Amino acid sequence: MRETRLQVLRAAIRFGLPLAGLVVIGHAVVISVGGDIERWQFALGALLIGLSFAARLVPRSAR
């Protein structure tokens, strides 16, 4: 049961955060076409993508 939760957590961090980062960056790109550049949105998107490397910190199941 614990191993399953860790696998779900690892998958959420590994795939969910980069997907959210791409959505945030995509939204920032759409807004910047109108001339309103929000640098913090680009930074937030890059941070979310970078946090996907935190999935390596989730321990693997010891079989």
N, CA, C and O atoms as a CHARMM CRD file, in Angstrom:
* protein
*
  252
    1    1 MET  N      0.82700  -1.18700   0.00000 PROA 1      0.00000
    2    1 MET  CA     0.00000   0.00000   0.00000 PROA 1      0.00000
    3    1 MET  C      0.87500   1.25700   0.00000 PROA 1      0.00000
    4    1 MET  O      0.62800   2.20100  -0.75100 PROA 1      0.00000
    5    2 ARG  N      1.90400   1.25100   0.85900 PROA 2      0.00000
    6    2 ARG  CA     2.79900   2.40100   0.92000 PROA 2      0.00000
    7    2 ARG  C      3.55700   2.57100  -0.38900 PROA 2      0.00000
    8    2 ARG  O      3.78100   3.69100  -0.84800 PROA 2      0.00000
    9    3 GLU  N      3.94800   1.45400  -0.98300 PROA 3      0.00000
   10    3 GLU  CA     4.68500   1.51100  -2.24600 PROA 3      0.00000
   11    3 GLU  C      3.82700   2.12200  -3.34600 PROA 3      0.00000
   12    3 GLU  O      4.32100   2.87500  -4.18500 PROA 3      0.00000
   13    4 THR  N      2.54100   1.79100  -3.33600 PROA 4      0.00000
   14    4 THR  CA     1.64100   2.34300  -4.34100 PROA 4      0.00000
   15    4 THR  C      1.51300   3.85100  -4.18300 PROA 4      0.00000
   16    4 THR  O      1.51500   4.58900  -5.16900 PROA 4      0.00000
   17    5 ARG  N      1.40200   4.30400  -2.93700 PROA 5      0.00000
   18    5 ARG  CA     1.31000   5.75200  -2.70100 PROA 5      0.00000
   19    5 ARG  C      2.57300   6.47400  -3.14800 PROA 5      0.00000
   20    5 ARG  O      2.50100   7.56900  -3.70600 PROA 5      0.00000
   21    6 LEU  N      3.71800   5.87200  -2.90700 PROA 6      0.00000
   22    6 LEU  CA     4.97100   6.49300  -3.33800 PROA 6      0.00000
   23    6 LEU  C      5.07300   6.53500  -4.85400 PROA 6      0.00000
   24    6 LEU  O      5.57600   7.50800  -5.41600 PROA 6      0.00000
   25    7 GLN  N      4.60400   5.49400  -5.51700 PROA 7      0.00000
   26    7 GLN  CA     4.63100   5.48300  -6.97800 PROA 7      0.00000
   27    7 GLN  C      3.70300   6.54700  -7.53900 PROA 7      0.00000
   28    7 GLN  O      4.04100   7.21200  -8.51800 PROA 7      0.00000
   29    8 VAL  N      2.53100   6.71200  -6.92700 PROA 8      0.00000
   30    8 VAL  CA     1.58900   7.74500  -7.37400 PROA 8      0.00000
   31    8 VAL  C      2.18000   9.13200  -7.13700 PROA 8      0.00000
   32    8 VAL  O      2.07300  10.01100  -7.99200 PROA 8      0.00000
   33    9 LEU  N      2.80400   9.32700  -5.97500 PROA 9      0.00000
   34    9 LEU  CA     3.44000  10.61700  -5.67100 PROA 9      0.00000
   35    9 LEU  C      4.55800  10.91600  -6.65800 PROA 9      0.00000
   36    9 LEU  O      4.68000  12.03600  -7.15500 PROA 9      0.00000
   37   10 ARG  N      5.36800   9.90900  -6.93500 PROA 10     0.00000
   38   10 ARG  CA     6.46900  10.09200  -7.87500 PROA 10     0.00000
   39   10 ARG  C      5.94500  10.45600  -9.27400 PROA 10     0.00000
   40   10 ARG  O      6.48100  11.35000  -9.92900 PROA 10     0.00000
   41   11 ALA  N      4.90100   9.76000  -9.71900 PROA 11     0.00000
   42   11 ALA  CA     4.32800  10.04100 -11.04200 PROA 11     0.00000
   43   11 ALA  C      3.71300  11.43000 -11.09600 PROA 11     0.00000
   44   11 ALA  O      3.83400  12.12800 -12.10300 PROA 11     0.00000
   45   12 ALA  N      3.05200  11.83600 -10.01300 PROA 12     0.00000
   46   12 ALA  CA     2.44300  13.17300  -9.98300 PROA 12     0.00000
   47   12 ALA  C      3.51100  14.25700 -10.06300 PROA 12     0.00000
   48   12 ALA  O      3.34700  15.25100 -10.77000 PROA 12     0.00000
   49   13 ILE  N      4.60300  14.05900  -9.33600 PROA 13     0.00000
   50   13 ILE  CA     5.68300  15.05100  -9.37500 PROA 13     0.00000
   51   13 ILE  C      6.37600  15.02500 -10.73100 PROA 13     0.00000
   52   13 ILE  O      6.70700  16.06800 -11.29500 PROA 13     0.00000
   53   14 ARG  N      6.58500  13.83700 -11.23700 PROA 14     0.00000
   54   14 ARG  CA     7.36100  13.70200 -12.47200 PROA 14     0.00000
   55   14 ARG  C      6.61500  14.20300 -13.70900 PROA 14     0.00000
   56   14 ARG  O      7.21900  14.78100 -14.61200 PROA 14     0.00000
   57   15 PHE  N      5.30700  13.98100 -13.74400 PROA 15     0.00000
   58   15 PHE  CA     4.54800  14.34500 -14.94300 PROA 15     0.00000
   59   15 PHE  C      3.58800  15.51500 -14.72600 PROA 15     0.00000
   60   15 PHE  O      3.31300  16.26800 -15.66000 PROA 15     0.00000
   61   16 GLY  N      3.08300  15.67300 -13.52100 PROA 16     0.00000
   62   16 GLY  CA     2.12200  16.73600 -13.25400 PROA 16     0.00000
   63   16 GLY  C      2.75000  18.11900 -13.21900 PROA 16     0.00000
   64   16 GLY  O      2.20800  19.06500 -13.78900 PROA 16     0.00000
   65   17 LEU  N      3.89100  18.23800 -12.55100 PROA 17     0.00000
   66   17 LEU  CA     4.53100  19.54600 -12.45200 PROA 17     0.00000
   67   17 LEU  C      5.02500  20.08500 -13.80300 PROA 17     0.00000
   68   17 LEU  O      4.81800  21.26200 -14.09700 PROA 17     0.00000
   69   18 PRO  N      5.67200  19.24900 -14.63200 PROA 18     0.00000
   70   18 PRO  CA     6.06400  19.79300 -15.94000 PROA 18     0.00000
   71   18 PRO  C      4.86700  20.17600 -16.80100 PROA 18     0.00000
   72   18 PRO  O      4.92000  21.15000 -17.55200 PROA 18     0.00000
   73   19 LEU  N      3.79000  19.40700 -16.68800 PROA 19     0.00000
   74   19 LEU  CA     2.58200  19.74500 -17.45400 PROA 19     0.00000
   75   19 LEU  C      2.01300  21.07400 -16.97900 PROA 19     0.00000
   76   19 LEU  O      1.62500  21.91000 -17.79500 PROA 19     0.00000
   77   20 ALA  N      1.96100  21.27300 -15.67300 PROA 20     0.00000
   78   20 ALA  CA     1.48700  22.55500 -15.13600 PROA 20     0.00000
   79   20 ALA  C      2.42000  23.69400 -15.55200 PROA 20     0.00000
   80   20 ALA  O      1.96000  24.79600 -15.84900 PROA 20     0.00000
   81   21 GLY  N      3.72900  23.42900 -15.57500 PROA 21     0.00000
   82   21 GLY  CA     4.68500  24.44600 -16.01200 PROA 21     0.00000
   83   21 GLY  C      4.48300  24.83900 -17.46200 PROA 21     0.00000
   84   21 GLY  O      4.56800  26.01500 -17.81500 PROA 21     0.00000
   85   22 LEU  N      4.21500  23.84500 -18.30000 PROA 22     0.00000
   86   22 LEU  CA     3.96100  24.15200 -19.71100 PROA 22     0.00000
   87   22 LEU  C      2.68400  24.95900 -19.88300 PROA 22     0.00000
   88   22 LEU  O      2.62400  25.84900 -20.73100 PROA 22     0.00000
   89   23 VAL  N      1.67100  24.66000 -19.09400 PROA 23     0.00000
   90   23 VAL  CA     0.41700  25.41900 -19.17000 PROA 23     0.00000
   91   23 VAL  C      0.65700  26.86900 -18.75300 PROA 23     0.00000
   92   23 VAL  O      0.15800  27.79200 -19.39600 PROA 23     0.00000
   93   24 VAL  N      1.41700  27.06700 -17.68300 PROA 24     0.00000
   94   24 VAL  CA     1.69600  28.42700 -17.20100 PROA 24     0.00000
   95   24 VAL  C      2.52200  29.19300 -18.23600 PROA 24     0.00000
   96   24 VAL  O      2.23200  30.35500 -18.52100 PROA 24     0.00000
   97   25 ILE  N      3.53500  28.55800 -18.79100 PROA 25     0.00000
   98   25 ILE  CA     4.35200  29.22500 -19.80900 PROA 25     0.00000
   99   25 ILE  C      3.52400  29.50800 -21.06000 PROA 25     0.00000
  100   25 ILE  O      3.65100  30.57500 -21.66000 PROA 25     0.00000
  101   26 GLY  N      2.68800  28.57000 -21.45100 PROA 26     0.00000
  102   26 GLY  CA     1.81600  28.79000 -22.61100 PROA 26     0.00000
  103   26 GLY  C      0.88600  29.96000 -22.39100 PROA 26     0.00000
  104   26 GLY  O      0.67100  30.76300 -23.29900 PROA 26     0.00000
  105   27 HSD  N      0.33400  30.06700 -21.20300 PROA 27     0.00000
  106   27 HSD  CA    -0.53900  31.19800 -20.88200 PROA 27     0.00000
  107   27 HSD  C      0.24100  32.50700 -20.92700 PROA 27     0.00000
  108   27 HSD  O     -0.26500  33.51500 -21.42200 PROA 27     0.00000
  109   28 ALA  N      1.46400  32.49700 -20.41600 PROA 28     0.00000
  110   28 ALA  CA     2.29400  33.70100 -20.44100 PROA 28     0.00000
  111   28 ALA  C      2.63300  34.11000 -21.87100 PROA 28     0.00000
  112   28 ALA  O      2.69100  35.29900 -22.18500 PROA 28     0.00000
  113   29 VAL  N      2.85400  33.12400 -22.73400 PROA 29     0.00000
  114   29 VAL  CA     3.15100  33.43300 -24.14100 PROA 29     0.00000
  115   29 VAL  C      1.93800  34.06200 -24.81200 PROA 29     0.00000
  116   29 VAL  O      2.07100  35.03100 -25.56000 PROA 29     0.00000
  117   30 VAL  N      0.76800  33.51900 -24.54900 PROA 30     0.00000
  118   30 VAL  CA    -0.45600  34.07400 -25.15100 PROA 30     0.00000
  119   30 VAL  C     -0.67700  35.50600 -24.68200 PROA 30     0.00000
  120   30 VAL  O     -1.03700  36.37300 -25.47800 PROA 30     0.00000
  121   31 ILE  N     -0.46500  35.75500 -23.40200 PROA 31     0.00000
  122   31 ILE  CA    -0.63100  37.11700 -22.87500 PROA 31     0.00000
  123   31 ILE  C      0.42700  38.05500 -23.44100 PROA 31     0.00000
  124   31 ILE  O      0.13800  39.22000 -23.71500 PROA 31     0.00000
  125   32 SER  N      1.65300  37.55800 -23.62000 PROA 32     0.00000
  126   32 SER  CA     2.73500  38.42800 -24.08700 PROA 32     0.00000
  127   32 SER  C      2.56100  38.82700 -25.54400 PROA 32     0.00000
  128   32 SER  O      3.16400  39.80600 -25.98200 PROA 32     0.00000
  129   33 VAL  N      1.75700  38.09900 -26.30400 PROA 33     0.00000
  130   33 VAL  CA     1.49600  38.48300 -27.69400 PROA 33     0.00000
  131   33 VAL  C      0.80900  39.84300 -27.73300 PROA 33     0.00000
  132   33 VAL  O      1.03400  40.63000 -28.65300 PROA 33     0.00000
  133   34 GLY  N     -0.02100  40.11800 -26.74300 PROA 34     0.00000
  134   34 GLY  CA    -0.70200  41.40600 -26.66400 PROA 34     0.00000
  135   34 GLY  C      0.18900  42.51900 -26.14400 PROA 34     0.00000
  136   34 GLY  O     -0.23100  43.67600 -26.11300 PROA 34     0.00000
  137   35 GLY  N      1.40500  42.20000 -25.73700 PROA 35     0.00000
  138   35 GLY  CA     2.34400  43.21400 -25.28700 PROA 35     0.00000
  139   35 GLY  C      2.51300  43.27800 -23.78100 PROA 35     0.00000
  140   35 GLY  O      3.37100  44.01000 -23.28800 PROA 35     0.00000
  141   36 ASP  N      1.71400  42.52900 -23.04400 PROA 36     0.00000
  142   36 ASP  CA     1.79400  42.54600 -21.58500 PROA 36     0.00000
  143   36 ASP  C      2.63400  41.35600 -21.12700 PROA 36     0.00000
  144   36 ASP  O      2.10700  40.26800 -20.89500 PROA 36     0.00000
  145   37 ILE  N      3.94600  41.57000 -20.99800 PROA 37     0.00000
  146   37 ILE  CA     4.86100  40.48100 -20.64600 PROA 37     0.00000
  147   37 ILE  C      4.91000  40.35900 -19.12700 PROA 37     0.00000
  148   37 ILE  O      5.28400  41.29600 -18.42200 PROA 37     0.00000
  149   38 GLU  N      4.52900  39.19800 -18.65000 PROA 38     0.00000
  150   38 GLU  CA     4.56600  38.89100 -17.21700 PROA 38     0.00000
  151   38 GLU  C      5.74500  37.96100 -16.96400 PROA 38     0.00000
  152   38 GLU  O      5.63300  36.74700 -17.13500 PROA 38     0.00000
  153   39 ARG  N      6.86100  38.52600 -16.56100 PROA 39     0.00000
  154   39 ARG  CA     8.07600  37.72000 -16.36900 PROA 39     0.00000
  155   39 ARG  C      7.91700  36.70200 -15.24400 PROA 39     0.00000
  156   39 ARG  O      8.52500  35.63200 -15.28800 PROA 39     0.00000
  157   40 TRP  N      7.11600  37.02200 -14.24800 PROA 40     0.00000
  158   40 TRP  CA     6.94500  36.09600 -13.13100 PROA 40     0.00000
  159   40 TRP  C      6.23900  34.82000 -13.57700 PROA 40     0.00000
  160   40 TRP  O      6.46300  33.75700 -12.99900 PROA 40     0.00000
  161   41 GLN  N      5.38500  34.91400 -14.60100 PROA 41     0.00000
  162   41 GLN  CA     4.72400  33.70600 -15.09300 PROA 41     0.00000
  163   41 GLN  C      5.72000  32.79300 -15.80300 PROA 41     0.00000
  164   41 GLN  O      5.65700  31.57200 -15.65500 PROA 41     0.00000
  165   42 PHE  N      6.61800  33.36500 -16.55500 PROA 42     0.00000
  166   42 PHE  CA     7.66400  32.56200 -17.19000 PROA 42     0.00000
  167   42 PHE  C      8.54400  31.90500 -16.12500 PROA 42     0.00000
  168   42 PHE  O      8.91600  30.73800 -16.24900 PROA 42     0.00000
  169   43 ALA  N      8.87300  32.67000 -15.07300 PROA 43     0.00000
  170   43 ALA  CA     9.70000  32.13400 -13.99600 PROA 43     0.00000
  171   43 ALA  C      8.97100  31.02000 -13.24000 PROA 43     0.00000
  172   43 ALA  O      9.57600  30.00600 -12.89100 PROA 43     0.00000
  173   44 LEU  N      7.68600  31.20700 -12.99100 PROA 44     0.00000
  174   44 LEU  CA     6.90300  30.18100 -12.30800 PROA 44     0.00000
  175   44 LEU  C      6.82600  28.91200 -13.14200 PROA 44     0.00000
  176   44 LEU  O      6.95400  27.81000 -12.60800 PROA 44     0.00000
  177   45 GLY  N      6.62100  29.05200 -14.43400 PROA 45     0.00000
  178   45 GLY  CA     6.58000  27.88200 -15.31300 PROA 45     0.00000
  179   45 GLY  C      7.90700  27.13600 -15.32200 PROA 45     0.00000
  180   45 GLY  O      7.93900  25.90600 -15.28500 PROA 45     0.00000
  181   46 ALA  N      8.99500  27.88600 -15.37300 PROA 46     0.00000
  182   46 ALA  CA    10.31500  27.25100 -15.35000 PROA 46     0.00000
  183   46 ALA  C     10.56500  26.57200 -14.00300 PROA 46     0.00000
  184   46 ALA  O     11.17300  25.50400 -13.94900 PROA 46     0.00000
  185   47 LEU  N     10.10400  27.18200 -12.92900 PROA 47     0.00000
  186   47 LEU  CA    10.25800  26.58100 -11.60500 PROA 47     0.00000
  187   47 LEU  C      9.47600  25.27300 -11.50400 PROA 47     0.00000
  188   47 LEU  O      9.98000  24.29000 -10.96300 PROA 47     0.00000
  189   48 LEU  N      8.26200  25.25700 -12.01500 PROA 48     0.00000
  190   48 LEU  CA     7.45200  24.03600 -11.97700 PROA 48     0.00000
  191   48 LEU  C      8.09700  22.92400 -12.79700 PROA 48     0.00000
  192   48 LEU  O      8.09300  21.76100 -12.39200 PROA 48     0.00000
  193   49 ILE  N      8.64000  23.28100 -13.92900 PROA 49     0.00000
  194   49 ILE  CA     9.32300  22.27200 -14.74800 PROA 49     0.00000
  195   49 ILE  C     10.57300  21.78300 -14.02500 PROA 49     0.00000
  196   49 ILE  O     10.86400  20.58700 -14.02600 PROA 49     0.00000
  197   50 GLY  N     11.30400  22.69100 -13.41700 PROA 50     0.00000
  198   50 GLY  CA    12.50400  22.30600 -12.68700 PROA 50     0.00000
  199   50 GLY  C     12.21200  21.44500 -11.46600 PROA 50     0.00000
  200   50 GLY  O     13.02300  20.59600 -11.09600 PROA 50     0.00000
  201   51 LEU  N     11.06300  21.65900 -10.84100 PROA 51     0.00000
  202   51 LEU  CA    10.69700  20.86100  -9.67000 PROA 51     0.00000
  203   51 LEU  C     10.40600  19.40500 -10.01200 PROA 51     0.00000
  204   51 LEU  O     10.33200  18.55900  -9.12000 PROA 51     0.00000
  205   52 SER  N     10.24400  19.11400 -11.28600 PROA 52     0.00000
  206   52 SER  CA     9.98600  17.72200 -11.66300 PROA 52     0.00000
  207   52 SER  C     11.18800  16.83900 -11.33400 PROA 52     0.00000
  208   52 SER  O     11.05400  15.62100 -11.21900 PROA 52     0.00000
  209   53 PHE  N     12.34400  17.44600 -11.18600 PROA 53     0.00000
  210   53 PHE  CA    13.51500  16.67100 -10.79000 PROA 53     0.00000
  211   53 PHE  C     13.42700  16.23800  -9.32600 PROA 53     0.00000
  212   53 PHE  O     14.19600  15.38300  -8.88700 PROA 53     0.00000
  213   54 ALA  N     12.50400  16.81600  -8.57700 PROA 54     0.00000
  214   54 ALA  CA    12.30500  16.40800  -7.18900 PROA 54     0.00000
  215   54 ALA  C     11.73000  15.00000  -7.09100 PROA 54     0.00000
  216   54 ALA  O     11.74200  14.41000  -6.01100 PROA 54     0.00000
  217   55 ALA  N     11.23800  14.46300  -8.16700 PROA 55     0.00000
  218   55 ALA  CA    10.72400  13.09600  -8.16000 PROA 55     0.00000
  219   55 ALA  C     11.83000  12.10900  -7.81700 PROA 55     0.00000
  220   55 ALA  O     11.55700  11.01300  -7.32900 PROA 55     0.00000
  221   56 ARG  N     13.04800  12.48600  -8.06600 PROA 56     0.00000
  222   56 ARG  CA    14.16300  11.60700  -7.72400 PROA 56     0.00000
  223   56 ARG  C     14.37200  11.51700  -6.22000 PROA 56     0.00000
  224   56 ARG  O     15.03800  10.59800  -5.74500 PROA 56     0.00000
  225   57 LEU  N     13.81200  12.45800  -5.46200 PROA 57     0.00000
  226   57 LEU  CA    13.95700  12.44400  -4.01700 PROA 57     0.00000
  227   57 LEU  C     12.97300  11.50900  -3.33600 PROA 57     0.00000
  228   57 LEU  O     13.16500  11.13800  -2.17800 PROA 57     0.00000
  229   58 VAL  N     11.91100  11.12300  -4.05200 PROA 58     0.00000
  230   58 VAL  CA    10.93200  10.19500  -3.49600 PROA 58     0.00000
  231   58 VAL  C     11.57000   8.81300  -3.47800 PROA 58     0.00000
  232   58 VAL  O     12.02000   8.33100  -4.51700 PROA 58     0.00000
  233   59 PRO  N     11.61600   8.17000  -2.32100 PROA 59     0.00000
  234   59 PRO  CA    12.30200   6.87400  -2.25000 PROA 59     0.00000
  235   59 PRO  C     11.60500   5.79700  -3.06100 PROA 59     0.00000
  236   59 PRO  O     10.37700   5.74500  -3.13700 PROA 59     0.00000
  237   60 ARG  N     12.40200   4.95200  -3.65600 PROA 60     0.00000
  238   60 ARG  CA    11.84700   3.80500  -4.38400 PROA 60     0.00000
  239   60 ARG  C     11.48200   2.72700  -3.39000 PROA 60     0.00000
  240   60 ARG  O     12.01300   2.67300  -2.28100 PROA 60     0.00000
  241   61 SER  N     10.58400   1.88700  -3.79700 PROA 61     0.00000
  242   61 SER  CA    10.18800   0.79300  -2.90000 PROA 61     0.00000
  243   61 SER  C     11.34600  -0.21000  -2.78100 PROA 61     0.00000
  244   61 SER  O     11.99400  -0.55100  -3.77000 PROA 61     0.00000
  245   62 ALA  N     11.58100  -0.66000  -1.58400 PROA 62     0.00000
  246   62 ALA  CA    12.66900  -1.61400  -1.32100 PROA 62     0.00000
  247   62 ALA  C     12.09800  -3.03400  -1.42200 PROA 62     0.00000
  248   62 ALA  O     11.58700  -3.58500  -0.44700 PROA 62     0.00000
  249   63 ARG  N     12.19600  -3.59300  -2.58900 PROA 63     0.00000
  250   63 ARG  CA    11.65000  -4.94800  -2.80000 PROA 63     0.00000
  251   63 ARG  C     12.68000  -5.97100  -2.49800 PROA 63     0.00000
  252   63 ARG  O     12.41500  -7.16800  -2.61500 PROA 63     0.00000
